[in-house]
Amino acid sequence: MQLAKRNKKDEFYTQRSDIERELKNYNHLSKNNQFKDKVVYCNCDDPEESNFFKYFADNFSVMGLKKLICTHYEPDPDKKSYALIIERGRDINKDGKIDRKDAVKTEMLFCNGDFRNPECTPFLHEADIVVTNPPFSLFREFVAQLVKHKKKFLIIGHQNAITYKEIFPLIKGNKMWLGMGFAGGAAHFINKYYEDYATAGDHRDGMIRVSGVVWFTNLDLQKRHEEFIPKNYKTYKGNEKYYPNYDNYDAINVNKSADIPIDYYGVIGVPITFLDKWNPDQFEIVGATESEGKGFSAGLWNGNVAQATINGERVYKRIFIKRKKDKK
């Protein structure tokens, strides 16, 4: 991940099985089909190779899509970029089905397919939902564009982005959250450029294992509305010594989400992995610690504190939550 950010080589290709596992929570296989009659845009892909394009093209009819647009990023300045487009009502083969063979290839005159290029902007304007694996090195800029254009999205990123100063306010404001996620908090991407350092048990030929990757979205899913009950069911009263206060934040520390006290209504510092369990009707997010060495308190505490400390010892990144009062 760090090499990708430094070298700006972001060629991590998503497996179709991971796409299928995530998308089933939002489409016709779920109770709430949010893709029916929608225009889907995959704008960080090689359409003829992309598993995003293949998935949506093969499921175009059953998902009830209106249109699918996939643009190709072409780094070679001597070659033209293009878009592959499938649209309802344009059944070229006249067989009553819509799938990959109905894709129309449209060359772009001046564009290399970069999502920031003005020639891609009309596609973004037309889109209802953007679904892709954006460049890790441009994640902030990619999300900013989606927010600016008020788009629904389902995208892959690293969990450390949770505390980015450009991303956290969206999460705190309940405008962005985590999807269902990858099994075990890690993903195997189809790999062409990087050495895989995974252990023998995790290694897969032709792939690279990346830990901490998540799906970010503003599409609703059932998981967000399920009550989170801490596994260990501890109380704060009588166990105060297990919940120390921070030196520099007015909050108690909890090292594992399973240990969140069921009777505490003050501010609690939890690992960023808690966001995978966050029910916004149950907990309010009130702040976060630093990201990339820059203090960030989201307006809850004054000062510019890099990381929370306990007895002078630094604690890893935290988000701060507060349990909402039980409804009578």
HELIX and SHEET records of a PDB file:
HELIX    1   1 GLN A    2  ASN A    7  1                                   6    
HELIX    2   2 ARG A   16  LEU A   23  1                                   8    
HELIX    3   3 ASN A   51  ASP A   58  1                                   8    
HELIX    4   4 PHE A   60  MET A   63  1                                   4    
HELIX    5   5 ARG A  100  ASP A  102  5                                   3    
HELIX    6   6 PRO A  118  CYS A  120  5                                   3    
HELIX    7   7 THR A  121  GLU A  126  1                                   6    
HELIX    8   8 PHE A  136  LEU A  138  5                                   3    
HELIX    9   9 PHE A  139  LYS A  148  1                                  10    
HELIX   10  10 GLN A  159  THR A  163  5                                   5    
HELIX   11  11 PHE A  168  LYS A  172  1                                   5    
HELIX   12  12 ALA A  183  GLY A  185  5                                   3    
HELIX   13  13 GLN A  222  HIS A  225  5                                   4    
HELIX   14  14 GLU A  240  TYR A  242  5                                   3    
HELIX   15  15 SER A  257  ASP A  259  5                                   3    
HELIX   16  16 ILE A  272  LYS A  277  5                                   6    
SHEET    1   A 3 PHE A  12  TYR A  13  0                                        
SHEET    2   A 3 ALA A 186  ASN A 191 -1                                        
SHEET    3   A 3 MET A 207  SER A 211 -1                                        
SHEET    1   B 8 VAL A 104  GLU A 107  0                                        
SHEET    2   B 8 TYR A  82  GLU A  87 -1                                        
SHEET    3   B 8 LYS A  67  HIS A  72 -1                                        
SHEET    4   B 8 VAL A  39  ASP A  45  1                                        
SHEET    5   B 8 ILE A 129  THR A 132  1                                        
SHEET    6   B 8 LYS A 152  HIS A 158  1                                        
SHEET    7   B 8 VAL A 213  THR A 217 -1                                        
SHEET    8   B 8 TRP A 177  LEU A 178 -1                                        
SHEET    1   C 4 ILE A 252  ASN A 253  0                                        
SHEET    2   C 4 VAL A 267  PRO A 271  1                                        
SHEET    3   C 4 ARG A 318  ARG A 323 -1                                        
SHEET    4   C 4 PHE A 283  ALA A 288 -1                                        
SHEET    1   D 2 THR A 309  ILE A 310  0                                        
SHEET    2   D 2 GLU A 313  ARG A 314 -1                                        
END                                                                             
